[in-house]
Amino acid sequence: MAIKFGERKGSFAPWWKSIEVVVYGWPSAKAGARLSTAAEPLKTTYDPAAHALHILLPDVAGKAELRLLGETAR
């Protein structure tokens, strides 16, 4: 599964330093996440009650792609 982020446009300077992506319907805690602009895998957490995978990624101004590895969402 992949999520693509487009390049930021305009002159707005965001105040945030990171973005949390939550994928609902993820079947288990077995997951990895990698951002195309980062060398290291991203940390993920899993909420079994909500079947939700949480990924915290740094804010990126340019194009980027978040890839989820492991089991896929239903």
PEGIRA-V970203 format. One record per helix or strand of 2 or more residues. SS is the DSSP state (helix for helix, strand for strand). FROM is the first residue (numbers start at 1). LEN is the number of residues. Records with the same first field share a line. If there is no record, write none. Layout:
# PEGIRA-V970203
SS=FROM-LEN ; FROM-LEN
This chain:
# PEGIRA-V970203
strand=2-4 ; 18-7 ; 31-5 ; 44-4 ; 52-7 ; 64-7
